[in-house]
Amino acid sequence: MITNAVLTIFNQFPDRENRKMIFVPHKLEPVWFHTNQKSSVGTDGLSSADEYKIRIPCSLCNDWLPPEDYRDLTDPGNKWTVQNGDLFIVGEWTGGNVSGIAELKKNFFGVVGTVLSHSENFYGSSKHIRIGGGS
């Protein structure tokens, strides 16, 4: 698989002490990343948005867990997952946990997105996790 980017995925994780959701960062490199511009015509005129396609090679999945197993953890440690609603940036995050996408957009200058779809393709010759995302 061709790779071209560093990705930091932010997994939703319950902060049980403060009774809120936080997003825990996990750096993945190298991954394949592609942006596609989607446009549509509506009653308010032309609108467009970025569509992101990400492929995470299986070789990076040693600490990966299915979403249901990740949610059962008391502390995520080095474990990570992919679930709809997770956040990501193209690049390396040097900070800690974040409270949401607004905090990411305020403190990171670059591509910031949300996971809209995902699948685990662990069969065949190019095993990977596929992510579809948007801004």
N, CA, C and O atoms as CSV, one atom per row, in Angstrom:
chain,resi,resn,atom,element,x,y,z
A,1,MET,N,N,0.836,-1.177,0.000
A,1,MET,CA,C,0.000,0.000,0.000
A,1,MET,C,C,0.884,1.244,0.000
A,1,MET,O,O,1.852,1.330,0.755
A,2,ILE,N,N,0.545,2.189,-0.839
A,2,ILE,CA,C,1.264,3.459,-0.880
A,2,ILE,C,C,0.819,4.296,0.315
A,2,ILE,O,O,-0.374,4.375,0.610
A,3,THR,N,N,1.764,4.914,0.997
A,3,THR,CA,C,1.440,5.769,2.141
A,3,THR,C,C,2.018,7.158,1.899
A,3,THR,O,O,3.043,7.305,1.233
A,4,ASN,N,N,1.351,8.177,2.446
A,4,ASN,CA,C,1.781,9.541,2.164
A,4,ASN,C,C,1.537,10.532,3.300
A,4,ASN,O,O,1.701,11.734,3.092
A,5,ALA,N,N,1.155,10.077,4.485
A,5,ALA,CA,C,0.798,11.040,5.533
A,5,ALA,C,C,0.954,10.461,6.931
A,5,ALA,O,O,0.996,9.248,7.134
A,6,VAL,N,N,1.039,11.380,7.886
A,6,VAL,CA,C,0.947,11.064,9.310
A,6,VAL,C,C,-0.463,11.470,9.723
A,6,VAL,O,O,-0.934,12.548,9.359
A,7,LEU,N,N,-1.132,10.612,10.479
A,7,LEU,CA,C,-2.491,10.885,10.918
A,7,LEU,C,C,-2.550,10.757,12.433
A,7,LEU,O,O,-1.940,9.856,13.009
A,8,THR,N,N,-3.280,11.654,13.075
A,8,THR,CA,C,-3.594,11.492,14.495
A,8,THR,C,C,-5.089,11.317,14.588
A,8,THR,O,O,-5.855,12.189,14.178
A,9,ILE,N,N,-5.506,10.176,15.133
A,9,ILE,CA,C,-6.930,9.926,15.320
A,9,ILE,C,C,-7.264,10.198,16.786
A,9,ILE,O,O,-6.488,9.870,17.684
A,10,PHE,N,N,-8.422,10.798,17.009
A,10,PHE,CA,C,-8.880,11.141,18.358
A,10,PHE,C,C,-10.111,10.301,18.651
A,10,PHE,O,O,-11.188,10.549,18.110
A,11,ASN,N,N,-9.941,9.302,19.517
A,11,ASN,CA,C,-11.037,8.393,19.854
A,11,ASN,C,C,-11.901,8.951,20.969
A,11,ASN,O,O,-11.398,9.482,21.959
A,12,GLN,N,N,-13.223,8.821,20.793
A,12,GLN,CA,C,-14.166,9.190,21.845
A,12,GLN,C,C,-13.974,8.230,23.013
A,12,GLN,O,O,-13.937,7.012,22.837
A,13,PHE,N,N,-13.854,8.798,24.196
A,13,PHE,CA,C,-13.684,7.961,25.377
A,13,PHE,C,C,-14.380,8.640,26.549
A,13,PHE,O,O,-14.225,9.848,26.730
A,14,PRO,N,N,-15.145,7.898,27.352
A,14,PRO,CA,C,-15.876,8.528,28.461
A,14,PRO,C,C,-14.948,8.897,29.620
A,14,PRO,O,O,-14.219,8.056,30.146
A,15,ASP,N,N,-14.994,10.168,30.000
A,15,ASP,CA,C,-14.325,10.627,31.212
A,15,ASP,C,C,-15.346,10.436,32.326
A,15,ASP,O,O,-16.174,11.310,32.582
A,16,ARG,N,N,-15.278,9.289,32.979
A,16,ARG,CA,C,-16.302,8.920,33.962
A,16,ARG,C,C,-16.287,9.833,35.194
A,16,ARG,O,O,-17.323,10.065,35.817
A,17,GLU,N,N,-15.112,10.340,35.534
A,17,GLU,CA,C,-15.000,11.215,36.703
A,17,GLU,C,C,-15.748,12.524,36.480
A,17,GLU,O,O,-16.448,12.997,37.375
A,18,ASN,N,N,-15.604,13.117,35.285
A,18,ASN,CA,C,-16.259,14.395,34.978
A,18,ASN,C,C,-17.562,14.230,34.201
A,18,ASN,O,O,-18.219,15.216,33.867
A,19,ARG,N,N,-17.934,12.984,33.916
A,19,ARG,CA,C,-19.184,12.665,33.229
A,19,ARG,C,C,-19.328,13.392,31.901
A,19,ARG,O,O,-20.338,14.044,31.637
A,20,LYS,N,N,-18.290,13.266,31.065
A,20,LYS,CA,C,-18.338,13.848,29.729
A,20,LYS,C,C,-17.448,13.018,28.802
A,20,LYS,O,O,-16.642,12.204,29.254
A,21,MET,N,N,-17.612,13.240,27.505
A,21,MET,CA,C,-16.777,12.551,26.523
A,21,MET,C,C,-15.537,13.395,26.247
A,21,MET,O,O,-15.608,14.619,26.139
A,22,ILE,N,N,-14.405,12.713,26.138
A,22,ILE,CA,C,-13.170,13.353,25.722
A,22,ILE,C,C,-12.682,12.631,24.472
A,22,ILE,O,O,-13.182,11.557,24.136
A,23,PHE,N,N,-11.721,13.209,23.795
A,23,PHE,CA,C,-11.139,12.603,22.608
A,23,PHE,C,C,-9.659,12.364,22.880
A,23,PHE,O,O,-8.898,13.297,23.135
A,24,VAL,N,N,-9.269,11.087,22.821
A,24,VAL,CA,C,-7.907,10.662,23.155
A,24,VAL,C,C,-7.105,10.497,21.871
A,24,VAL,O,O,-7.508,9.733,20.994
A,25,PRO,N,N,-5.955,11.211,21.736
A,25,PRO,CA,C,-5.180,11.137,20.490
A,25,PRO,C,C,-4.315,9.880,20.396
A,25,PRO,O,O,-3.835,9.354,21.400
A,26,HIS,N,N,-4.133,9.417,19.158
A,26,HIS,CA,C,-3.227,8.309,18.870
A,26,HIS,C,C,-2.613,8.554,17.494
A,26,HIS,O,O,-3.331,8.641,16.497
A,27,LYS,N,N,-1.303,8.665,17.439
A,27,LYS,CA,C,-0.598,8.940,16.178
A,27,LYS,C,C,-0.415,7.655,15.374
A,27,LYS,O,O,-0.025,6.619,15.914
A,28,LEU,N,N,-0.704,7.740,14.072
A,28,LEU,CA,C,-0.533,6.615,13.155
A,28,LEU,C,C,0.310,7.083,11.967
A,28,LEU,O,O,-0.018,8.071,11.310
A,29,GLU,N,N,1.386,6.367,11.705
A,29,GLU,CA,C,2.184,6.697,10.519
A,29,GLU,C,C,2.944,5.494,10.025
A,29,GLU,O,O,3.442,4.698,10.822
A,30,PRO,N,N,3.039,5.352,8.732
A,30,PRO,CA,C,2.437,6.159,7.665
A,30,PRO,C,C,1.087,5.578,7.244
A,30,PRO,O,O,0.857,4.372,7.335
A,31,VAL,N,N,0.201,6.461,6.782
A,31,VAL,CA,C,-1.104,6.067,6.270
A,31,VAL,C,C,-1.270,6.657,4.869
A,31,VAL,O,O,-0.484,7.500,4.437
A,32,TRP,N,N,-2.310,6.195,4.170
A,32,TRP,CA,C,-2.648,6.783,2.869
A,32,TRP,C,C,-3.786,7.761,3.096
A,32,TRP,O,O,-4.766,7.433,3.764
A,33,PHE,N,N,-3.658,8.981,2.535
A,33,PHE,CA,C,-4.644,10.040,2.712
A,33,PHE,C,C,-4.948,10.671,1.363
A,33,PHE,O,O,-4.041,10.942,0.576
A,34,HIS,N,N,-6.233,10.903,1.102
A,34,HIS,CA,C,-6.663,11.537,-0.149
A,34,HIS,C,C,-7.823,12.479,0.147
A,34,HIS,O,O,-8.713,12.148,0.931
A,35,THR,N,N,-7.812,13.651,-0.478
A,35,THR,CA,C,-8.902,14.616,-0.351
A,35,THR,C,C,-9.594,14.754,-1.695
A,35,THR,O,O,-8.944,14.805,-2.739
A,36,ASN,N,N,-10.919,14.816,-1.661
A,36,ASN,CA,C,-11.709,15.019,-2.862
A,36,ASN,C,C,-12.695,16.143,-2.576
A,36,ASN,O,O,-13.327,16.162,-1.520
A,37,GLN,N,N,-12.829,17.075,-3.507
A,37,GLN,CA,C,-13.759,18.188,-3.345
A,37,GLN,C,C,-15.123,17.781,-3.886
A,37,GLN,O,O,-15.242,17.426,-5.059
A,38,LYS,N,N,-16.147,17.827,-3.049
A,38,LYS,CA,C,-17.509,17.514,-3.455
A,38,LYS,C,C,-18.304,18.804,-3.533
A,38,LYS,O,O,-18.267,19.617,-2.609
A,39,SER,N,N,-19.028,18.998,-4.639
A,39,SER,CA,C,-19.851,20.190,-4.834
A,39,SER,C,C,-21.280,19.790,-5.144
A,39,SER,O,O,-21.535,18.732,-5.719
A,40,SER,N,N,-22.213,20.658,-4.752
A,40,SER,CA,C,-23.618,20.428,-5.079
A,40,SER,C,C,-24.313,21.772,-5.248
A,40,SER,O,O,-23.905,22.783,-4.677
A,41,VAL,N,N,-25.364,21.751,-6.043
A,41,VAL,CA,C,-26.145,22.958,-6.280
A,41,VAL,C,C,-27.439,22.827,-5.494
A,41,VAL,O,O,-28.162,21.839,-5.619
A,42,GLY,N,N,-27.716,23.834,-4.688
A,42,GLY,CA,C,-28.939,23.838,-3.885
A,42,GLY,C,C,-29.694,25.130,-4.079
A,42,GLY,O,O,-29.356,25.927,-4.954
A,43,THR,N,N,-30.712,25.346,-3.273
A,43,THR,CA,C,-31.514,26.560,-3.384
A,43,THR,C,C,-30.718,27.807,-3.016
A,43,THR,O,O,-31.056,28.908,-3.451
A,44,ASP,N,N,-29.667,27.645,-2.219
A,44,ASP,CA,C,-28.828,28.780,-1.832
A,44,ASP,C,C,-27.614,28.941,-2.736
A,44,ASP,O,O,-26.737,29.759,-2.456
A,45,GLY,N,N,-27.555,28.170,-3.816
A,45,GLY,CA,C,-26.432,28.263,-4.741
A,45,GLY,C,C,-25.496,27.078,-4.607
A,45,GLY,O,O,-25.887,26.015,-4.124
A,46,LEU,N,N,-24.270,27.263,-5.035
A,46,LEU,CA,C,-23.264,26.207,-5.035
A,46,LEU,C,C,-22.642,26.060,-3.649
A,46,LEU,O,O,-22.255,27.048,-3.025
A,47,SER,N,N,-22.549,24.824,-3.176
A,47,SER,CA,C,-21.862,24.562,-1.908
A,47,SER,C,C,-20.871,23.436,-2.133
A,47,SER,O,O,-21.074,22.566,-2.980
A,48,SER,N,N,-19.802,23.470,-1.363
A,48,SER,CA,C,-18.783,22.429,-1.513
A,48,SER,C,C,-18.227,22.052,-0.149
A,48,SER,O,O,-18.302,22.817,0.812
A,49,ALA,N,N,-17.672,20.858,-0.096
A,49,ALA,CA,C,-17.073,20.358,1.139
A,49,ALA,C,C,-15.984,19.363,0.763
A,49,ALA,O,O,-16.027,18.743,-0.300
A,50,ASP,N,N,-15.016,19.222,1.646
A,50,ASP,CA,C,-13.963,18.239,1.428
A,50,ASP,C,C,-14.434,16.873,1.890
A,50,ASP,O,O,-15.097,16.738,2.918
A,51,GLU,N,N,-14.077,15.859,1.104
A,51,GLU,CA,C,-14.328,14.469,1.454
A,51,GLU,C,C,-12.960,13.813,1.606
A,51,GLU,O,O,-12.106,13.945,0.729
A,52,TYR,N,N,-12.750,13.106,2.713
A,52,TYR,CA,C,-11.448,12.499,2.987
A,52,TYR,C,C,-11.542,10.981,2.913
A,52,TYR,O,O,-12.512,10.379,3.373
A,53,LYS,N,N,-10.524,10.381,2.330
A,53,LYS,CA,C,-10.397,8.922,2.295
A,53,LYS,C,C,-9.063,8.568,2.930
A,53,LYS,O,O,-8.022,9.111,2.560
A,54,ILE,N,N,-9.104,7.656,3.886
A,54,ILE,CA,C,-7.907,7.270,4.633
A,54,ILE,C,C,-7.819,5.747,4.649
A,54,ILE,O,O,-8.822,5.055,4.820
A,55,ARG,N,N,-6.615,5.246,4.470
A,55,ARG,CA,C,-6.364,3.813,4.592
A,55,ARG,C,C,-5.234,3.630,5.608
A,55,ARG,O,O,-4.151,4.192,5.445
A,56,ILE,N,N,-5.488,2.849,6.644
A,56,ILE,CA,C,-4.489,2.563,7.673
A,56,ILE,C,C,-4.003,1.135,7.444
A,56,ILE,O,O,-4.788,0.197,7.586
A,57,PRO,N,N,-2.728,0.944,7.091
A,57,PRO,CA,C,-2.225,-0.413,6.841
A,57,PRO,C,C,-2.351,-1.298,8.077
A,57,PRO,O,O,-2.238,-0.826,9.209
A,58,CYS,N,N,-2.583,-2.566,7.846
A,58,CYS,CA,C,-2.747,-3.543,8.927
A,58,CYS,C,C,-1.512,-3.599,9.827
A,58,CYS,O,O,-1.620,-3.945,11.004
A,59,SER,N,N,-0.346,-3.265,9.287
A,59,SER,CA,C,0.881,-3.294,10.089
A,59,SER,C,C,0.838,-2.305,11.253
A,59,SER,O,O,1.613,-2.440,12.199
A,60,LEU,N,N,-0.050,-1.318,11.201
A,60,LEU,CA,C,-0.186,-0.333,12.283
A,60,LEU,C,C,-1.270,-0.716,13.296
A,60,LEU,O,O,-1.555,0.049,14.217
A,61,CYS,N,N,-1.866,-1.883,13.130
A,61,CYS,CA,C,-3.047,-2.256,13.919
A,61,CYS,C,C,-2.761,-3.128,15.131
A,61,CYS,O,O,-3.683,-3.744,15.663
A,62,ASN,N,N,-1.520,-3.201,15.582
A,62,ASN,CA,C,-1.206,-4.031,16.746
A,62,ASN,C,C,-1.952,-3.594,17.996
A,62,ASN,O,O,-2.344,-4.441,18.799
A,63,ASP,N,N,-2.159,-2.294,18.183
A,63,ASP,CA,C,-2.852,-1.776,19.366
A,63,ASP,C,C,-4.309,-1.433,19.082
A,63,ASP,O,O,-4.979,-0.851,19.936
A,64,TRP,N,N,-4.809,-1.780,17.910
A,64,TRP,CA,C,-6.187,-1.495,17.524
A,64,TRP,C,C,-7.141,-2.475,18.208
A,64,TRP,O,O,-6.833,-3.655,18.376
A,65,LEU,N,N,-8.303,-1.956,18.596
A,65,LEU,CA,C,-9.378,-2.778,19.162
A,65,LEU,C,C,-10.684,-2.470,18.428
A,65,LEU,O,O,-10.876,-1.342,17.975
A,66,PRO,N,N,-11.578,-3.440,18.301
A,66,PRO,CA,C,-12.916,-3.129,17.794
A,66,PRO,C,C,-13.587,-2.110,18.722
A,66,PRO,O,O,-13.306,-2.101,19.921
A,67,PRO,N,N,-14.462,-1.256,18.196
A,67,PRO,CA,C,-15.085,-0.202,19.018
A,67,PRO,C,C,-15.726,-0.704,20.299
A,67,PRO,O,O,-15.600,-0.057,21.339
A,68,GLU,N,N,-16.412,-1.840,20.253
A,68,GLU,CA,C,-17.085,-2.336,21.462
A,68,GLU,C,C,-16.080,-2.746,22.536
A,68,GLU,O,O,-16.361,-2.585,23.723
A,69,ASP,N,N,-14.913,-3.274,22.150
A,69,ASP,CA,C,-13.874,-3.625,23.127
A,69,ASP,C,C,-13.194,-2.370,23.676
A,69,ASP,O,O,-12.843,-2.317,24.854
A,70,TYR,N,N,-13.010,-1.362,22.821
A,70,TYR,CA,C,-12.395,-0.108,23.248
A,70,TYR,C,C,-13.261,0.589,24.299
A,70,TYR,O,O,-12.745,1.114,25.286
A,71,ARG,N,N,-14.571,0.592,24.084
A,71,ARG,CA,C,-15.492,1.244,25.031
A,71,ARG,C,C,-15.500,0.575,26.399
A,71,ARG,O,O,-15.846,1.213,27.393
A,72,ASP,N,N,-15.121,-0.709,26.469
A,72,ASP,CA,C,-15.108,-1.438,27.735
A,72,ASP,C,C,-13.854,-1.170,28.571
A,72,ASP,O,O,-13.798,-1.569,29.735
A,73,LEU,N,N,-12.847,-0.501,27.999
A,73,LEU,CA,C,-11.607,-0.226,28.728
A,73,LEU,C,C,-11.856,0.783,29.849
A,73,LEU,O,O,-12.718,1.654,29.727
A,74,THR,N,N,-11.103,0.662,30.932
A,74,THR,CA,C,-11.162,1.688,31.978
A,74,THR,C,C,-10.142,2.787,31.703
A,74,THR,O,O,-10.316,3.920,32.152
A,75,ASP,N,N,-9.081,2.461,30.970
A,75,ASP,CA,C,-8.062,3.429,30.556
A,75,ASP,C,C,-7.572,3.000,29.174
A,75,ASP,O,O,-7.135,1.860,29.014
A,76,PRO,N,N,-7.631,3.884,28.168
A,76,PRO,CA,C,-7.252,3.461,26.820
A,76,PRO,C,C,-5.766,3.161,26.645
A,76,PRO,O,O,-5.403,2.377,25.768
A,77,GLY,N,N,-4.901,3.763,27.457
A,77,GLY,CA,C,-3.467,3.531,27.316
A,77,GLY,C,C,-3.025,3.752,25.879
A,77,GLY,O,O,-3.291,4.810,25.310
A,78,ASN,N,N,-2.347,2.760,25.274
A,78,ASN,CA,C,-1.898,2.852,23.883
A,78,ASN,C,C,-2.917,2.284,22.905
A,78,ASN,O,O,-2.681,2.301,21.697
A,79,LYS,N,N,-4.023,1.790,23.389
A,79,LYS,CA,C,-5.035,1.187,22.521
A,79,LYS,C,C,-5.787,2.273,21.756
A,79,LYS,O,O,-5.929,3.399,22.233
A,80,TRP,N,N,-6.264,1.921,20.569
A,80,TRP,CA,C,-7.032,2.851,19.748
A,80,TRP,C,C,-8.054,2.069,18.936
A,80,TRP,O,O,-7.977,0.844,18.841
A,81,THR,N,N,-9.008,2.780,18.353
A,81,THR,CA,C,-10.051,2.185,17.535
A,81,THR,C,C,-10.449,3.177,16.456
A,81,THR,O,O,-9.869,4.259,16.357
A,82,VAL,N,N,-11.421,2.818,15.660
A,82,VAL,CA,C,-12.043,3.740,14.704
A,82,VAL,C,C,-13.546,3.559,14.841
A,82,VAL,O,O,-14.064,2.451,14.704
A,83,GLN,N,N,-14.239,4.659,15.114
A,83,GLN,CA,C,-15.692,4.631,15.242
A,83,GLN,C,C,-16.244,5.928,14.670
A,83,GLN,O,O,-15.583,6.965,14.717
A,84,ASN,N,N,-17.449,5.868,14.133
A,84,ASN,CA,C,-18.068,7.077,13.604
A,84,ASN,C,C,-18.134,8.137,14.698
A,84,ASN,O,O,-18.465,7.838,15.845
A,85,GLY,N,N,-17.819,9.360,14.338
A,85,GLY,CA,C,-17.808,10.451,15.298
A,85,GLY,C,C,-16.440,10.747,15.871
A,85,GLY,O,O,-16.246,11.792,16.491
A,86,ASP,N,N,-15.469,9.834,15.674
A,86,ASP,CA,C,-14.093,10.133,16.077
A,86,ASP,C,C,-13.578,11.295,15.232
A,86,ASP,O,O,-14.126,11.593,14.170
A,87,LEU,N,N,-12.538,11.935,15.703
A,87,LEU,CA,C,-11.933,13.067,14.993
A,87,LEU,C,C,-10.556,12.659,14.491
A,87,LEU,O,O,-9.988,11.673,14.961
A,88,PHE,N,N,-10.011,13.423,13.527
A,88,PHE,CA,C,-8.652,13.173,13.061
A,88,PHE,C,C,-8.037,14.457,12.532
A,88,PHE,O,O,-8.737,15.390,12.137
A,89,ILE,N,N,-6.720,14.481,12.536
A,89,ILE,CA,C,-5.958,15.546,11.889
A,89,ILE,C,C,-4.907,14.878,11.013
A,89,ILE,O,O,-4.458,13.769,11.303
A,90,VAL,N,N,-4.523,15.552,9.954
A,90,VAL,CA,C,-3.413,15.077,9.139
A,90,VAL,C,C,-2.185,15.776,9.685
A,90,VAL,O,O,-1.979,16.968,9.459
A,91,GLY,N,N,-1.378,15.025,10.401
A,91,GLY,CA,C,-0.212,15.555,11.074
A,91,GLY,C,C,-0.124,14.972,12.470
A,91,GLY,O,O,-0.915,14.110,12.853
A,92,GLU,N,N,0.839,15.450,13.215
A,92,GLU,CA,C,1.066,14.937,14.567
A,92,GLU,C,C,0.540,15.930,15.595
A,92,GLU,O,O,0.847,17.121,15.532
A,93,TRP,N,N,-0.251,15.438,16.540
A,93,TRP,CA,C,-0.770,16.246,17.638
A,93,TRP,C,C,0.212,16.144,18.795
A,93,TRP,O,O,0.549,15.041,19.225
A,94,THR,N,N,0.669,17.269,19.297
A,94,THR,CA,C,1.642,17.259,20.388
A,94,THR,C,C,1.001,17.535,21.745
A,94,THR,O,O,1.675,17.502,22.775
A,95,GLY,N,N,-0.304,17.806,21.741
A,95,GLY,CA,C,-1.001,18.060,22.998
A,95,GLY,C,C,-1.605,16.792,23.574
A,95,GLY,O,O,-1.281,15.683,23.149
A,96,GLY,N,N,-2.474,16.971,24.531
A,96,GLY,CA,C,-3.131,15.839,25.183
A,96,GLY,C,C,-4.535,15.634,24.655
A,96,GLY,O,O,-4.818,15.914,23.490
A,97,ASN,N,N,-5.410,15.146,25.511
A,97,ASN,CA,C,-6.806,14.911,25.145
A,97,ASN,C,C,-7.477,16.225,24.774
A,97,ASN,O,O,-7.064,17.292,25.228
A,98,VAL,N,N,-8.517,16.142,23.943
A,98,VAL,CA,C,-9.271,17.336,23.563
A,98,VAL,C,C,-10.747,17.128,23.874
A,98,VAL,O,O,-11.206,16.001,24.060
A,99,SER,N,N,-11.479,18.234,23.926
A,99,SER,CA,C,-12.897,18.170,24.261
A,99,SER,C,C,-13.793,18.086,23.032
A,99,SER,O,O,-14.966,17.731,23.153
A,100,GLY,N,N,-13.268,18.404,21.857
A,100,GLY,CA,C,-14.091,18.337,20.653
A,100,GLY,C,C,-13.405,18.970,19.462
A,100,GLY,O,O,-12.255,19.403,19.545
A,101,ILE,N,N,-14.127,19.019,18.350
A,101,ILE,CA,C,-13.555,19.511,17.100
A,101,ILE,C,C,-13.238,21.008,17.168
A,101,ILE,O,O,-12.293,21.467,16.527
A,102,ALA,N,N,-14.014,21.766,17.932
A,102,ALA,CA,C,-13.751,23.208,18.053
A,102,ALA,C,C,-12.371,23.453,18.653
A,102,ALA,O,O,-11.653,24.349,18.210
A,103,GLU,N,N,-12.000,22.672,19.647
A,103,GLU,CA,C,-10.676,22.805,20.261
A,103,GLU,C,C,-9.571,22.443,19.263
A,103,GLU,O,O,-8.532,23.100,19.213
A,104,LEU,N,N,-9.802,21.404,18.480
A,104,LEU,CA,C,-8.814,21.021,17.462
A,104,LEU,C,C,-8.626,22.127,16.431
A,104,LEU,O,O,-7.498,22.497,16.107
A,105,LYS,N,N,-9.735,22.653,15.919
A,105,LYS,CA,C,-9.655,23.700,14.889
A,105,LYS,C,C,-9.009,24.964,15.425
A,105,LYS,O,O,-8.377,25.706,14.674
A,106,LYS,N,N,-9.161,25.213,16.705
A,106,LYS,CA,C,-8.558,26.395,17.317
A,106,LYS,C,C,-7.044,26.232,17.479
A,106,LYS,O,O,-6.298,27.203,17.358
A,107,ASN,N,N,-6.593,25.005,17.752
A,107,ASN,CA,C,-5.185,24.783,18.089
A,107,ASN,C,C,-4.370,24.055,17.033
A,107,ASN,O,O,-3.181,23.812,17.245
A,108,PHE,N,N,-4.973,23.697,15.893
A,108,PHE,CA,C,-4.236,23.001,14.839
A,108,PHE,C,C,-4.556,23.644,13.506
A,108,PHE,O,O,-5.723,23.830,13.162
A,109,PHE,N,N,-3.519,23.982,12.755
A,109,PHE,CA,C,-3.698,24.604,11.447
A,109,PHE,C,C,-3.386,23.575,10.381
A,109,PHE,O,O,-2.222,23.297,10.094
A,110,GLY,N,N,-4.415,23.021,9.805
A,110,GLY,CA,C,-4.289,21.979,8.805
A,110,GLY,C,C,-5.608,21.256,8.665
A,110,GLY,O,O,-6.652,21.777,9.060
A,111,VAL,N,N,-5.570,20.064,8.108
A,111,VAL,CA,C,-6.779,19.279,7.883
A,111,VAL,C,C,-7.286,18.718,9.208
A,111,VAL,O,O,-6.563,18.010,9.908
A,112,VAL,N,N,-8.525,19.039,9.543
A,112,VAL,CA,C,-9.219,18.509,10.717
A,112,VAL,C,C,-10.521,17.913,10.211
A,112,VAL,O,O,-11.262,18.572,9.482
A,113,GLY,N,N,-10.808,16.672,10.591
A,113,GLY,CA,C,-12.017,16.025,10.091
A,113,GLY,C,C,-12.680,15.139,11.106
A,113,GLY,O,O,-12.181,14.926,12.211
A,114,THR,N,N,-13.836,14.620,10.696
A,114,THR,CA,C,-14.634,13.709,11.503
A,114,THR,C,C,-14.805,12.396,10.748
A,114,THR,O,O,-15.017,12.396,9.535
A,115,VAL,N,N,-14.714,11.284,11.459
A,115,VAL,CA,C,-14.936,9.969,10.854
A,115,VAL,C,C,-16.435,9.823,10.599
A,115,VAL,O,O,-17.240,9.882,11.528
A,116,LEU,N,N,-16.801,9.632,9.324
A,116,LEU,CA,C,-18.203,9.452,8.950
A,116,LEU,C,C,-18.535,7.993,8.653
A,116,LEU,O,O,-19.679,7.565,8.801
A,117,SER,N,N,-17.521,7.232,8.230
A,117,SER,CA,C,-17.714,5.802,7.960
A,117,SER,C,C,-16.376,5.102,8.108
A,117,SER,O,O,-15.320,5.727,8.012
A,118,HIS,N,N,-16.431,3.804,8.340
A,118,HIS,CA,C,-15.197,3.027,8.462
A,118,HIS,C,C,-15.496,1.548,8.255
A,118,HIS,O,O,-16.628,1.096,8.428
A,119,SER,N,N,-14.471,0.815,7.885
A,119,SER,CA,C,-14.598,-0.638,7.800
A,119,SER,C,C,-13.227,-1.260,7.983
A,119,SER,O,O,-12.203,-0.643,7.691
A,120,GLU,N,N,-13.223,-2.473,8.463
A,120,GLU,CA,C,-11.982,-3.219,8.659
A,120,GLU,C,C,-11.874,-4.220,7.513
A,120,GLU,O,O,-12.680,-5.146,7.416
A,121,ASN,N,N,-10.904,-4.040,6.666
A,121,ASN,CA,C,-10.676,-4.912,5.522
A,121,ASN,C,C,-9.428,-5.736,5.795
A,121,ASN,O,O,-8.350,-5.430,5.285
A,122,PHE,N,N,-9.576,-6.785,6.602
A,122,PHE,CA,C,-8.449,-7.604,7.022
A,122,PHE,C,C,-8.304,-8.875,6.191
A,122,PHE,O,O,-7.774,-9.876,6.673
A,123,TYR,N,N,-8.772,-8.839,4.947
A,123,TYR,CA,C,-8.653,-9.976,4.041
A,123,TYR,C,C,-7.963,-9.528,2.763
A,123,TYR,O,O,-7.979,-8.343,2.430
A,124,GLY,N,N,-7.359,-10.463,2.047
A,124,GLY,CA,C,-6.726,-10.141,0.782
A,124,GLY,C,C,-5.277,-9.740,0.949
A,124,GLY,O,O,-4.673,-9.957,1.999
A,125,SER,N,N,-4.730,-9.154,-0.097
A,125,SER,CA,C,-3.297,-8.843,-0.113
A,125,SER,C,C,-2.962,-7.469,0.453
A,125,SER,O,O,-1.804,-7.212,0.781
A,126,SER,N,N,-3.949,-6.577,0.576
A,126,SER,CA,C,-3.698,-5.229,1.081
A,126,SER,C,C,-4.602,-4.956,2.283
A,126,SER,O,O,-5.533,-4.156,2.195
A,127,LYS,N,N,-4.327,-5.614,3.392
A,127,LYS,CA,C,-5.153,-5.506,4.589
A,127,LYS,C,C,-5.039,-4.097,5.177
A,127,LYS,O,O,-3.945,-3.545,5.290
A,128,HIS,N,N,-6.201,-3.523,5.551
A,128,HIS,CA,C,-6.199,-2.158,6.061
A,128,HIS,C,C,-7.531,-1.833,6.730
A,128,HIS,O,O,-8.500,-2.587,6.636
A,129,ILE,N,N,-7.547,-0.682,7.413
A,129,ILE,CA,C,-8.783,-0.088,7.923
A,129,ILE,C,C,-9.077,1.086,7.015
A,129,ILE,O,O,-8.202,1.913,6.755
A,130,ARG,N,N,-10.313,1.162,6.530
A,130,ARG,CA,C,-10.730,2.252,5.644
A,130,ARG,C,C,-11.565,3.243,6.431
A,130,ARG,O,O,-12.461,2.863,7.184
A,131,ILE,N,N,-11.259,4.525,6.245
A,131,ILE,CA,C,-12.017,5.595,6.890
A,131,ILE,C,C,-12.504,6.553,5.827
A,131,ILE,O,O,-11.745,6.960,4.947
A,132,GLY,N,N,-13.780,6.915,5.911
A,132,GLY,CA,C,-14.353,7.992,5.101
A,132,GLY,C,C,-14.681,9.121,6.039
A,132,GLY,O,O,-15.333,8.914,7.062
A,133,GLY,N,N,-14.237,10.319,5.703
A,133,GLY,CA,C,-14.455,11.427,6.617
A,133,GLY,C,C,-14.821,12.703,5.906
A,133,GLY,O,O,-14.754,12.795,4.680
A,134,GLY,N,N,-15.206,13.680,6.684
A,134,GLY,CA,C,-15.565,14.993,6.172
A,134,GLY,C,C,-15.125,16.066,7.148
A,134,GLY,O,O,-14.724,15.785,8.277
A,135,SER,N,N,-15.212,17.306,6.681
A,135,SER,CA,C,-14.781,18.418,7.549
A,135,SER,C,C,-15.915,18.973,8.354
A,135,SER,O,O,-15.721,19.908,9.131
